[in-house]
Amino acid sequence: MGVMTGEAEETSREGRRRGVRLTLIPLLLAMLPSSLGTTIVATSMPTIAGDLGGVEHLSWAVTSYTLAAAASTPVWGRLGDMYGRKRWLIVAMSVFLTGSALSGLAETMGQLIAARAVQGLGGGGVAVCVMAVIGELIPPRERGKYQGMISSVMVFSMIVGPLVGGTITDGLGWRWAFWINLPLGALALALVARLVRVPSRRREAHIDYVGALLLVVCITSLVLVLTWGGVHYAWHSGAILVLAAVSVTALAGFVLAQSRATEPVLPPWLFRSRNFTLMSVLSFTNGFVMFGAVFYLPLYQQAVNGASAAGSGLLLLPMLGSLVVVSQFSGRFLANTGNYRVLQIGGAAAMLLGALMLARVDTATSRLTVELSMALLGAGMGSLGQNVVTVAQNSVDLQEVGVAAAAITLFRTLGNSVGVALMGTRFNDRVREVMAERTGGAVSLRQTRLDARGLDRLAPGVRAVYEAAVTEGIRDAFLLGSVAAGLAFVTSLLVRQVALRATRGRQS
C-alpha cells in the first residue's frame, strides 16, 4: 500500500510538473513582446531622433515607457491578487499591443512619447502578472529553474532585440520595430487565454486609487527633475524646485495613504522583512545599470565605432550573452543549493567592475577591452536577475506574492527610469559641453540623423569632435552607473541567507 501510495504521489507530482511546463509556454511567449518593447528600439533611436525631433528628446522615448511601467505595476499586482491573475494578464497584453501599434504610427516625438507610455503601461502589467502566476504555481525552492527560463526570455529579447531592431530599421524602417510586436503578441494572447490555468478568485476589496495616483505624481515629478534639471532649466530654477517639492509632498502623501488604506498598492508591512527591503534596493540598482547599458552602448557603438544599427546590436552580444549564460547557471544553482547570497554578492561585484571599466573608455580603447567590460557587466546582471524576485516572494505569504512581484518590478522599472534620466542627462550635458568647447558653439547636430549613414555625411573634423564628445558622455554616464553598482554590492553584503520554502504554503 505504501509503495502504491508513493507511486501515486510521484505520478501526481509529475502530472503537476507537466501542467506547469505547459503553462510556461504561453507565459514565456507573453513575456517576449513586452521585453522586446524596450530592447528592440534601442538601436533604432538614433534614426528615430533624426526623423522626429532630435537627440535631446531621445531619452524620453525610453523614460516614458519605464515611467508608465513603474507607476502602474503595484496596481496590476493588486488587481491580480484580488480578481485573478490570468484576467489581468490578458488586459495588460492588450494594452501593450495597443501602445505598440500607436508607437509605429507616431508622426512627432510627442506622439511617440505618449504612445510609448501606453505601451509601458501594458508592459509593466505583463511582467508583474507573469511573475505572479509563476509565484502562485511553483514553490520558491523549485522556482529558480523556472524563473531562469523567464530570465532567458528577457535576455533573449535583449540579444535579439537590438539586432532585430537594427536590421528592421536598416531594411524596413524604424516603425516596424514597434509593429513586429503585433503578430507575436496576438499569438501569445491566444495561447494565454487557452492554456494558462490558475485558481480563479474574487474577493471584496478596494483598490487604493489615491495611493496609486500619488505614486504616479511622485515618480513623474522625480523623473522630470532628473531629466530637465541642468538641461532645460537650472537646478535652482523655480520649475525644478516646484517639481521637487511636488515629488516630496506626493511621496509623503503616498506613505501616509499606504498606512491607512485597506488594500494598499504597496503594503508597508512588506518592508518589515529585511530581505524584502534589500531585494527592492538590488532590483532598483540592477534596473538602473541595465537600461543605461542597453540604451547608451548602441549609441556609442554607432557614433564611435561606425557600426550600423544592426551592427551595434551584434556588438552588445558580449554583455547579453554572458547575461543569459550566467542567468541560466544561477537559476540552476539556486534550485540545487538554495544559496542565493553568494550569487548576489558575486553578481554585484561583477556588475561594479564592469561599470567601472566602461567609465574609463576613450576613443582609443580597444574593442576587446570594451567587450570584456560588457561581459562582466552582463554576468553581474544575470547573477542578480530573477533570484531577487524569488527571495522577495519567499519573504511574504502566498496571498501576497503578486503584490511582492509588483513591488520588485516597480523598483526595477523605477531604476530603469531614474537610470535613463540621470545617465541621459549627464550624457547630453557632456556631449554639449565638449561640442561647445571644441567648436565654439558653431556646430549643431540637432537635426542630424545620428546613425552611421548620417554621421558619414559629417565633415571629418566635426565627426572627430562628435566621437570624442560621445565618448566623454559615455564615461560620465557609466560613472553614475558605477555608483549604483557600488550600492548594489554594499546591499548584497547585508542579505541574510534564509531557507527557501519547499512548498507553496504560507511562510512560517
N, C-alpha and C positions, 0 to 999 in steps of 0.2 A: 504493500500500500504506500509505504514511504517513498519507494522508488518511483511508483506511478505518479505520486503527488509531485515529486521532484521533476519528473519528465514533463508533467502538465505545466508546472511553473516555468520551466525552461522554454517550452513551446509558447506559453503566453508572453514571456519576455521577448522572444524572437518575433512574435507577431507584432508586439508594440514597436520594436525596432524597425520592422518593415514599414509600419504605419508612419513612423517619424520620418524615415527616409523618403517615403512617397510625398509627405507633406513638405519636406525640404525643397523638393524640385521647384514647385511654383514660388516658394519663398525666395529661393536664390534668384530665380528669374525676375521676381518683383524688385529685388534689390538692384539688379543690373541697370535698368534705365535711370533710376534716381542717382546711382553712383556715377553713371556716365554723364548725368546732367551737370555735374561740376567739372569733371576732368576732360570731357570731350571738347569743351570750348576753350581750354587753356591755351592751346596752340593756335586757336582762331582769333584770339583777342587783338593781336596787333593789326590784323586785317579789318576786324570789326571797327576798331578805333579809327582807322583811316577812312572807312566808309561812312560812319555815323557821327563822328564828332571830335575825336582827339584823345591823346593818351592820358590827359588829366582826368578823364572820366572812366578810365579803364577799370580801376579797382571797384567802382560801384556796380558794374555788371556782375561781379562776383559777390560783393558785400551784400547786395540786395537779396540774393539767393540765401546766403548763410544767415543773414539777419532774420528773414522771414522764417527760416527753418528753426533757428534758435528760439524765437519768441513763441512759436506755435507748438513745440514738442511737448511741453508739460500738459497742454490741453489735449493733444492727441492721446497721450498716455493715460490721462484720467478718463477720457471718454471710452477708451478700450477697457479699462478696469471696470467701468460702470455698466457698459451696454454690450460688451462683446468685441473682441479684437479683430475678428475677420471682417465684420461690417465696416469698421473704421479704416481698416487697411484698404478695402475696395474704394472707399470715399477718397482717401489720401492719394491713391494711384490715379483716380480720375482727375483730381485737381492738378496733379503733376503733369499729366498728359495735356490738359488744357493750357497750362503755362508753357509747355514745350511748343505747342502749335502757335501760340501768340508770340513767343520769342522769335520764331522764324519769320513772322510777318512784320516785325518791327521796322519802322522807317526812320526813326530817330533814336538817339541814345536814351532819351527819356522814356520812350515806349519800351525799349529793350529792358531798361532797369525795372520798370513796372511789371513787365511780363516775367522777368526772372524772379521777382518777388512772389508772384503766383506760383511759379514752378517750385520755389523753395518752400512755400507753404505746404505743398503736397509732398515734396521730397523729405521734409522733416517728419511728416506723419508716416511715410513708408518705412523709414529707418526705425522709428521707435516701435511701430506696430509689429514689424518683423521680429525685432529682438524680444518683444513681449510675448509673442507666440512661442518662440523658442524657449523663453524662460518658463512658460507655463507647461510645456510638454516634456522638458528634459531636466533632470536634476542637475545641480551645479557640478558635481564631481564628473559627470559624463559630458557636460556642456562644452568643455574645451574642444573636443573633437568636432562638434557640430559648428561651434562658433568660429573654429578655424576655417570651415568651409565658407561661412559668411565673410570672414576676413579675406579669403581668397577671391571671392566675387568682387569685393570692394577694391582689392589690389589689382585683380584682372582688369577692372574698369580703369584703374589708374594707368596700367600699362597700355591697354588697347585704346583708351580714351584719347590721350594726346596724339597717338599715331593715327587713329582713325579720323579724329578731328582735323589733323593737319592734312591728311590725304583728301578728305572731303572738301576742305577749304580750298586746296590747290586745284581740285578737279571740278567739283560741282558748285562751289560757293559756300560761304560760311553759314547760310540759312539752313542747309541740310545737316549741319552739326546739331541743330535742335530737332529737326523733323525726323531724324533717324530713330529718335526715341519712340515715335508713334507706333510703328508696327511691333517693336519689341514690347512696348507697354501693353498694347492690345492683347497680345498673346499671353503675357503674364497675367493680365486681368482675368482672362477667360479661365486659365488654369487655377488661379486662386479661388475663383468662385466655385469651381467644380471639385477641386481636390483637397483644399485645406479644411481640416476638421478640428475644431477646438470647442471646448464646452461653451455653450451659449449661456448668457446671463442677462439679467435685467434687474437692477435694484434701484429703489427710490433714492435719489441723491440730487445734489445741486452742483452745477458747475460754478466754480469761483471765477465769474466773469470779471469782477472788479480786480482780483489779483492778476488775471491774465492781461487785462488792459494796462495795469500799472507796470507789469513786466515788459510789455511791448514798448511803452513810453520810456522806461528806464534804459533798455538796451538800445533803442533807436537814438535817443539823445546822446548816449555814450559814444556810439559809433560815429555820429555826426561830429562830436567834439574831436575825436581822434582823426577823422578824415579831413575836416575843414580847418582845424587848428594849425596855424602857421602856414597854411596854403592859401585858402580863400579869405581867412580872417586872422588877425594877430591873436596870439594866445590870450592876451589881456583885453581883447575887444569885448564889447557888450554882448554880441551874438554868442560868442563862445562861453562867456560867464553865465549867461542866461541858460544856455543848453546844459551846462554843467550843473547848475542849480536845479534845473528840472530833473535831470538824471538822479541826483542825490535825493531829492524830495520824493520822486517816484519809487526809488529803492526803499526809502524809509516807510512809505505807504504800503509797499508790497510786503515788507516784513511784518508790518502790523496786520495787514489783511490776512496773511497766512496763519498768524497766531489765533485769529478769530473765526476763520472760515470753517464750515462743517466738512467740506471736501476741498481742501486747498490744492492748487495746481502743483505746488512744490512743498510737501508736508515738512514742517520744521523738525519733526521728531526723527526724520531720516538721518539728520546730521548729528544725532546723539551717538551714532556709530562712528568711531574714529576711522575705520577703514572706508566707510562710505564717503566721508568727507575727503579723505586723501585721494580716493578714486576720482572724485569730482575735480580735484586740482590736477591730477595726472591727465584726465580727459581734456581739460582746458588747454594745458600746455602742449599736449600731443597735437590737438587741433590747430593751435597757434602755429607750430612749426610746419606741420604737414601742408596746410594750404598755402603758406608763404612759399614753400619749396615748389609745389606743383604749379603755382601761378607765375612766379618770377624766374625760375630757372629756364623755362622755354624762351622767355623774353631775352635772357642773357645769351642763350644758345643762338638765337636768331640774329641778335644785334652784334654780338662779338665774334661768334664763330661762323656767321654767314649761313647758318642752316636754314632750310626751308621749313614751312610749318610742319610737314610730315617728318622731316629730319630731326627737328627739335624734339618731337615725340619719341623718336628712337633713342635720342641721346639721354632721355630720362630712364632708360632701361636699367642702368646700374642701381639706381635708387629703388625703383619699383620692383625689379627682380629680386633684390635682397629682401625687400619688404615681404614679398609673397613667400619666399623660402623660409624666412625666419618666422613668419606668422604661422605657417603650417607646423614647423618644428615646435613652436611654443604651445600651440594647441594640443599637440600630442603629449608633450612633456607635462603640461598641466593635467591632462586626463590621467596620465600614468602615475604621477607623483603627488599631485595636489599642491606642489610648491610653486606659488606664484610670486613670492617675494624676490627670489633670485632672478626671475625673468624681468621684473620691473626695475630692479637696481641695474642689471646689466643693460637693459634696453635704454634706460635714461642716460647711462654713461656713454653708450654708443651714439645716441642722438646728440648729446652735448659735444662730443668730439667732432662729429661730422659737421655740426653747425659752426663750430669754431674754425674748422678748416675752410669752410666756404666763406667765412668772414675775412679770409686772408687772400682771396683770389685777386689777380690783376690780369691785364691783357696778355701778359707773358706766361701765365700759369699753364702748365701742360694739361692736355686733355686727360691723361692718366691720373693726375693729381685730383682734378675735378671729379672724375668718375669714382675714385676711391672715397672721396669726401661724401659723395652722393650715396655710395653703397653703405657706408657707416650710418648715415642719416636714415636710410631706409631700414636697415637692420634694427635700429633703435625703435623706430615707429612700429615695425612689425612685432617686436617683442612686447611692446606695451599693448597696442591694439585691443582685441576683444577680451583679453583676460581682465582688463579693467572693468568691463561690463559684468563678467562672471563674478568677480569679487564683490562688486556693488550689489548685485542681485542676491548673492549669498548672505549679505548683511541685512536683508529685510525679510519680512514674512512673504509667503507665497502670494497673497492677495495684493501685494504692493510691488510685484516685480515689474508691472507695466509702468508705474509712475517712477520706479527706480531707473528703469531703462530710459524713460523720458528725461529724467534729471541728468543722467550721464550724457545722453545725446545733446541735451541743452548746453551743458558745459563744453562739450566738444565743438558744437556749432558756434557757441559764443566765442570760443577760442579761435575758430575759423574767422569769424567776423572781426574780432579785435586784432588778430594777427595780420589779416589782409589790410585792415585800415592802418595800423601802426607801421607795418613794413612798407605798405604802399605810400603812405605819407612821407616816410623817410626816404624811400627810393625816389619819389618825384622831386622832393626838395633837393636831394643831392644831384640829380641829373640837371635840374635847372641851375643850381649853383655852379657846377662845372662848366655847363654850356655858356653861362653868362661870363664866367671868369676867362674862358679861353677864346670866346668870340666877341666879347664886349657887348653882348646882347643883340648882335646884328643878325643872328640866325634863329629862326623859329621852326620847330618841327610839328607845329600844331595840326596841320592838315596833311602831314606826310603819312603814307602807308608804311607802318613800321615793320613790315615783313621783309624777307630777304630781297625780293624784287624791288620794293620801294627804296630800300636803303642802297641798292646798287646804283640807283639813279642820282644819289647824292655826290657832290664833289668830294674827291679823295680827302681833302683836308677836313671837311665837315664830317665825313664818315668817321675819320680817326678820332675827332673830338667826341662824337656821339658814343663810339665804342668805349672810350675812356670814362665818359660820364655814366654810362650804364654799369660799367664795372664798379665804379665808386658807389653807385646806388645799391648794387647787389651786396657789396661788402657791408654797407651800413645796415641794410635790411637783415642780413644774417647775423649781424652783431646783436640786433634785437632778438632774433631767433635764439641766439646763444643764451641770452638772459632767461628766456622761457624754458629752454632745455636745462639750464642750471637749476631753476626752481623745481623742475621735474625730478632731477637727481636728488636734491635735498628731500623732497617729498617721499620718494621711494625708500629712503633710509628709515623713514618713520612708520612704514607699513608694518602691521602685525601679521604674522603667519597664523591663520586660523583654519581649522579643518573645514573643507568644503562639504556641504551636505551631500549625502549619497542617495537621498530620496527627494521627492517633490513636496514633502510636507513642510509644516511650519518650522522655522528656526527655533531651536531651544534657547 
